[in-house]
Amino acid sequence: MAVVRDLRVLLRLANFRRLLAVRLLSQCADGVYQVALATYVVFSPEKQASAGAIASAMAVLLLPYSLVGPFAGVLLDRWRRRQVFLYGNLLRALLASATAVLMVAQVPDWLFYVSALCVTAVNRFVLAGLSAALPRVVDAERLVVANSLSPTAGTLAAVAGGGLAFVVRLVVADSDAAVVLLGCVLYLCAALASLTMAADLLGPERASAPTRLTAALRGTARGLAAGVRHLSQPKRRETAWALGAISLMRFCYGALTVMVLMLCRYAWSSEPDRGLALLGVAVAVSGVGFFVAAVVTPLAAGRLGPGRWIVVCSAAAAVLEPALMLPFAQATMFVAAFVLGLVTQGAKIATDTIVQSSVDDRFRGRIFSLYDVLFNVAFVGAAGVAAVMLPPDGRSPALVVTVAVIYAAIAGAMARFERQ
């Protein structure tokens, strides 16, 4: 198969393998840390989390990225990206250790959220930098395949990290703090892995990078405006449309994530540990969908084009999501988790490819940071909508139908743009 051949070629590239190792370790640590937060906030026996509480937690942890994200983009276009991976992961290890201490100390919730916010804020620099650095280690001909393998492998690593966290939490140690400390170890490993690459390997080009941090900060507004103007150019219209489409798909995914959390916690089990195990199954099945997307997308996007592949993914979700989710049964819901993992990741791979192939390298960092901001705002907005629409047990036919309509609108709008 051509895909297998291309993957073999990619894995022969030493610098690609090194960048991939940083991604895998970093996102595995993210998965461990995020599951620890979820279990502490939602599945702790002493807490009776509602959809509103879940939405509030997401808002506290994600909305500040609207401020951090743009700065991350401008700085990523000036700082050496290898150094971002090194110091960013070291800092996350230190901050995650503080989170573990706060969990044990039983401090007020707001202090815990501040600590978690600091960890996930640094995460914006690392993830945006990983996407911006990919074209520096892969040639243009194999960029679609690289976008299938690298981000999807990172997502699978996050899923694996989440699974590892579930195992530690349920089998080894019934302590969320112990799980967080496991994440700290993985962050340290990611920092060490980044040292296998030369400091200047991943860019950006020195000619476009001011030497002083203060100059970079003063130029943030101008840099963001330049990035938006870059996207508004006629030859980059497809990039803007793809970003809009994937943001709405992220909104749908976020709303359904909150619904599944509530179903696992209250509708399908009255015991927090069993609900946590059901959530682990849903996450694992969704991870299988991510993997299948990595295999299918290069061939499909190569034949149809990335934009038309987004149309296919959103149309499939519009049809299958209500059919599988409206019964609110565990078996069909897990099938839906697989489908949504496949179509969401497939559309994301296509969007990443469109952005990377049409955006100049000197703008790529800030565009991916804006991309990240759209992702987080959409997810938090979805959590807020879900909090309003969901009943206490999580069963909401109205939410399922609303999401299906949004998927259909995405498919129709993107299909019309591609015809034009």
N, C-alpha and C positions, 0 to 999 in steps of 0.2 A: 504494500500500500504506500501511496505517495506520502501520506501523513506520517507513517511510521518512519519512512526514509528521512523525511525532513527533521523529525524529532531526533533521530540518531545523529544527524549532522549538527543540530543545535547542541546536543549534549557533548559533542566533541570539542565545542568551543570552550576553552578553559575559563575565559572571563564570564561567559554566560553561566556556566556551572557555579562559579563563585558568587555571582549576583543572586542566582537562584537559591543558593544555600543561605544567604543572608535573609532572603524573603521567607523561606520555609521556617527557619528558626524564629524569626521575628513574629510571623503570623501565628505560628504554633503557640508562642508565648501569649499573643493576643487572645487566642481561643481559651487558653487556661484562665487568663485573668478575667475575661468577660463572663465565663461560666461561674467563676467565683463570685463576681458581683451579682449575677442573676440569682444564684442560690441564696446569697446573703439577703438580697432585697425581697425576692418573691417567694422562695421556698423554705425560708427559716420557719420552724414551727411557731415561734413567738410572734411572727408577723402575719397579718391578714391583708395581703396586698390586693388592692382593687385595680381595675384598668386605669383609673385616674392616677393611682400611685405609680404604676408602671410608666405611664406617660410623663409624669412629673420627673421621675428618675431619668428617663431618656432626654427630657428637655435640659435638665441640669448638666448631663454628661455630653450632650451633642450640640445644643444650640450655640454655646460659646465658640464652636468651630467657625461660625459665621464671621467672628472677629479674627480668630487665629489663622484660618485658611488663607485669606488673601496675603497676609504677611508671610505665611509659609511659602507661597508661590514666588513672591518677589525675592525672598531670601534664598530659595532653592536655585534661582537663576543667577545667584551671586556666590553662594557658598559651595565649596567642593562637596559633591554629593556623597562621596565615600566617607568624609568626615561627619556628615549628618548621620549616617548609619552607625558609625562608631560611637560618637558621643550621645546620640539620641537613645541608643539601646542601653548604654551605661546609665544614663539619667533615668530611664524608665525602670531599670532594676532597682535603683536607689529609692525612687518614689513608690514603687510597688511594695517594697519592704515596709515603708511607712504605712501603707494601706493595711498590711497584715497586722501591724502593731495596733492600729486603730480598731480593727475588728475585735481583737482580743481585749482591748481596753474598754469596750462598750461606751464609746464616746457619743456625743450627739450626732444625729444623722448628717447635719450640714457639714461637719468637719470631715466625716467619711467621704461625702460627695466632693468636697474640695480636693482631697487627696486623689480620688479616682479621676477627677477632671484633669488634674495635672498629668497623670499618666497617659490618658487618652489624647490630651492636647499635643504632647510630643509625638504621638502616633501619627498625627496628620503630616508632620514633616517626613517621617520615615516612609509611609505608604506613597505619598505623592512623589517623593524622591525615587522610589523603586520604579514607578511607572515612567518617570521622566528619564531615568538612566537606561532603560531597556534598549532604545535605539542605538546607544553607544557601544553595545556589545553584540548586536545582531545586524546583519545586512538587511536592506529594504525588502528583498525578495522573500525572506522568511519571517517578516515581521508579524504577519497574521498568525503563523504557527507559534511564534514566540509569545504572542498575546494570548493564545489559547493555553499554552503550557504554563507560563510563568504566573500570571494572576490566578488562574484556576488552581494550580498547584499550591499557591499561597492560601487560597480559600480552603482547599482540602486540608492543608496543614493546620489552619485555624479550627476546622472541624475535628481533626485528629487531636488537637490540643484540648478542645472542648470535651471530646470523649475521654481523654486521659484525665481531665479534671473530674469528670463524672466518676471514673473508676476510683480515683484517690478519695473523692468525697464519700462515696458509698461503701467502699471496700476497705481502703487502707486507713484513712483517718477522717472521722466525722468532724472536720474543721475546715471552714472556708479560708482561714488564715494559712493553713498548711498548703492549700491549693495555690494561694497567691505566691507563697515562697517558691513553689515549683515554677511558676511563671518567671520569677526573678532569675532563677538559674538559666532558663531558656533565653531571657534577654541578654544575659552575660555571654552566652554562647554565640548569639547573633553578633554582638559587638566584636568578639574574637574572630568570627568568620569574615567580617568586613576587612580585617587587617591583611587578608590574603590578596587584596587588590591594591594597585598603586593609587596613591592619593589623588592623582589627576585623571585617572582613567575614565571616570564617569561624568566628567564635565562639571559645570558648563564651560564653554570656551572663555578663556581668560580675557579676551578682547572685549567681551560684553559684560564683564563683572567688575563693578567698582570695588576698590580695595578696602574701603572703610564701611563698617556696619552702620554708622550714623548716616552716611550718604545713602545706603540702601534703604534705611527706614524713612528718610525724608522723601525718597523717590517712590514710596509704596503707592501712593495715589496715582501718580503719573504712570507707574508701571502697570497697574491694574487697568487704567483707562486705555493704555496701549494694547493690553491683552484683549480687551473687549473690542477695540477697533480692529484688531487682527482677526477676531472671529467674525466681525461684521462684513468682511470683504466678500464679494460675490462668490469667489471660488471656494470659500469655506462655509457656505450656507449649509451644506450637508452636516458639518460638524455641529453647528448650532442646533439643527433639527435633531440630530442623534442625542445630544446632551439633554434636550427637552424630553425626548422619548424615554431615555433611561431614568431620568429623574422621576417621571410619572410611574414607571414600572417599579422603582424603588419605593414610591409612596404605597403602591399596592402591596408590595412585599412586606412593608412595615406594618400596615394595618392587619394583614393576615398573621404576622408574627405575634402581635399582641393577642389576637384571638386565640391562636394555638396555645400561647402561654396560659391564658385563662382557662381554656378547656382542659389542659393537663393539670392545672392546679385545683380546679373545682369540679368540672363536669365529669371527668373520667376517673377521678380518684379523690377520696377524702384524706388520704395520707400524703404528706409533703414528699416523702422519699419515693413513693411510687409515682407521684406526679412528675418528680424530677427525672425518674427513669424513662417515663413516657416522652418527656421533652428530649431526652438524649436520643431516643429512637428517631424522633422526628428530625432532629438535627443531622443524624447519621444518614437518613434516607435522603434528605436534601443535599447532603454532601455527595452522595452517589450521583444525583442529578447534575451537580457541578462537574463531576468527572466526565460524565457522558457528554456534556456540553463541550468540554475541551477536545473530545475525540471527534464530535460531529461538526462543530463550527468551522474548522478550517476548510473542509470539503464543501459544506453548504454555503459559506460566505464566499468561497472561491468561485462557485458556480453562479450564485444569485447576486453577489455583491453584498457588502456588509449592511447597507441600508435595507435591502429587500429581506435579508435574514432577520433584521429587527422586526419587520412586518410579520414574517412567519411566526416568530416567537410570541409576539403580542397577540396575534390572532389565535394561536393555539391556546394561550392562557385564557383568552376570552371565552372559548368554548369549553375547555376542560375544567377550569377552576370552579364554576358553579355546579357542574355535573358531579364533581367529586366531593365538594365541600358541603353542599346543602344537606346531605343526610346527617352530617355531624357525627359520623361513625369513625372509630379509630382507624379501621383498615383503609377506608377510602380517603381519610385525611392524610394518612401516610403516603398514599399514592399521589395525592395532590402536592405534598411536600416535595416529592421527587420531580414532578412536572414543573413546579414553580422554580425549583433549583436549576433545572435544565434551561428553561426559557429565560430566566433572569440572568444567569451566567452567560448564556449564549448571546443575549443582547448586549451584555457588558463587554464581552470580548470584541464584538463587532464595533461597539462605540470606541473602545480603547484604540482599535486599529484605525478608525476614521480620524480620531484626534491626533494620533502619533504620525500618521502619514500626511496630514494636511497642515499641521502646525509647525512653524519653524522652531529649531532647537532652542533658540534664545528666549522663546515665549512658552516653551513646553511646560516648565515648572509651574508658572502662574496659572496656565490653563488647567492643568491637572488639579491644582489646588482649588480653583473655582468649581471644577467638576466635583471635587470632594465636598465642598460646601453645599452644592445642590443636593448631593446624596444625603447629607445629614439633615438638612432642613426638610427635605421630603420625608425622611423617615420619622422625624419628630412630629411633623404635621400629621402624618398618618397615625401616629400613636395618639395624638390629641383627638382626631376624628374617631378613632376606635374607642377611646375613653367615653365619648359622648354616646356612641351607638351601641356599645356592648352591654348586655345585661350581666349580672354578677357571675353567671356560670359560663359566659363566653359565647353562647349560641345566638347568633344574629344573622338571620337570612338577609336582612336589609343590607348589612355590610358586605356580605358575599356578592350580592347582585350589584351593588354599587361598584365594587372592584372589577367585576366582569365588564361593566359598561365602560369603565376607564380603559381597560385593556383593549376593548373594541375600538374606542376612539383613537388610541395610539396607533393601532393597526391601520385604521382608515386614513389618518392624517399622514403617516409615513408613506403609505401606498400612493397617495395623491402626490406627495412631494417627489417620490421616485419616478412617477410617470412624467412629471414635468421636467 
